[in-house]
Amino acid sequence: MRYIAIASLTAVLAAAATIGSASAAPPWQGYSITYFDSAGEVVGGATANCGGQYLSWGEHTEVFEKRTWICD
């Protein structure tokens, strides 16, 4: 019984780590994303800076441009 509880907890933690890492940048990298609508107009954006702060605004669409940079 204890083995099943530990295995379940491990699976939940692994899933949470995977979901959290989808939007997080590596510690040595910052990025910004600009989201566009079908007409090419900017409708949203997101930035993860080198200090670990994440800012998101507007709509998230399937059409986007991502720019990355290396942190000093």
CORMODA-V934911 format. One record per residue. N is the residue number from 0. NEAR is the number of other ideal C-beta (glycine too) atoms within 8 Angstrom. D_LAST is the distance of its C-alpha to the last C-alpha in Angstrom with 2 decimals. Layout:
n = <N | N>
near = <NEAR | NEAR>
d_last = <D_LAST | D_LAST>
//
This chain:
n = <0 | 1 | 2 | 3 | 4 | 5 | 6 | 7 | 8 | 9 | 10 | 11 | 12 | 13 | 14 | 15 | 16 | 17 | 18 | 19 | 20 | 21 | 22 | 23 | 24 | 25 | 26 | 27 | 28 | 29 | 30 | 31 | 32 | 33 | 34 | 35 | 36 | 37 | 38 | 39 | 40 | 41 | 42 | 43 | 44 | 45 | 46 | 47 | 48 | 49 | 50 | 51 | 52 | 53 | 54 | 55 | 56 | 57 | 58 | 59 | 60 | 61 | 62 | 63 | 64 | 65 | 66 | 67 | 68 | 69 | 70 | 71>
near = <4 | 5 | 6 | 7 | 8 | 8 | 8 | 8 | 8 | 8 | 8 | 8 | 8 | 8 | 8 | 8 | 8 | 8 | 7 | 8 | 7 | 6 | 7 | 8 | 8 | 5 | 6 | 5 | 10 | 11 | 11 | 10 | 11 | 9 | 14 | 11 | 9 | 4 | 4 | 5 | 6 | 8 | 9 | 12 | 11 | 13 | 11 | 12 | 7 | 6 | 4 | 7 | 6 | 9 | 6 | 9 | 6 | 9 | 7 | 8 | 10 | 3 | 7 | 10 | 6 | 7 | 7 | 8 | 7 | 6 | 8 | 3>
d_last = <48.45 | 45.55 | 44.06 | 44.19 | 42.48 | 39.62 | 39.28 | 39.31 | 36.65 | 34.42 | 34.94 | 34.14 | 30.89 | 29.84 | 30.69 | 28.78 | 25.61 | 26.03 | 26.64 | 23.69 | 21.24 | 22.54 | 20.71 | 17.63 | 14.42 | 12.98 | 10.53 | 7.70 | 9.02 | 10.24 | 13.57 | 16.50 | 20.11 | 23.07 | 26.53 | 29.64 | 33.36 | 35.96 | 36.50 | 32.87 | 32.27 | 29.08 | 30.11 | 26.96 | 23.25 | 20.52 | 16.83 | 14.51 | 11.40 | 8.29 | 10.64 | 13.19 | 15.58 | 17.80 | 20.08 | 22.93 | 25.83 | 28.94 | 30.27 | 28.68 | 30.45 | 30.56 | 29.52 | 25.82 | 22.90 | 19.47 | 16.31 | 13.03 | 9.50 | 6.52 | 3.80 | 0.00>
//
